Amino acid sequence: MPPSTCLFCRISDGTEPAEVVLATPDVLGFLDTRPVFKGHVLVVPRIHTGTLVDLSPALRDPFLAAVQQVAHAMTTALGAQGSFVAMNNVVSQSVPHLHCHVVPRTKGDGLRGFFWPRVRYDSEEELREYAVRLRLALDAPGVGVDVQ
């Protein structure tokens, strides 16, 4: 798929807006605009990669390290008790660019199995607020993972 037609490639190169919470030379993390729960982040390799099977060996560590950092930030920034981390490959993959969902979780939040009810942010301001909180946690010393 040419990068110009891929939504996540356009987000990665800055031609499509997104609330970015983590940016490294290899990986980008941004808020899902239709989150399972508020604070739901999508982590993507910056270079177009269709599925996990297509991910180059050189990007495996940076990609997984970014997912790990974002999962940690869910607890420090949002007060979540943990996170749900998942990715689809081809089936149910709404954007054909590898992406990992990192969703904040709390006991009794209502998420059951693989049925993902979606919520909406109340406003663009609330969307930005969640992004700022996650960015601050990801930039904080002691996050525990160096993705570079």
PEPE-V481658 format. One record per helix or strand of 3 or more residues. SS is the DSSP state (helix for helix, strand for strand). FROM is the first residue (numbers start at 1). TO is the last residue. If there is no record, write none. Layout:
# PEPE-V481658
<<SS FROM TO> <SS FROM TO>>
This chain:
# PEPE-V481658
<<helix 3 5> <helix 7 13> <strand 20 23> <strand 27 31> <strand 41 45> <helix 52 54> <helix 57 78> <strand 82 86> <strand 99 105> <helix 124 139>>
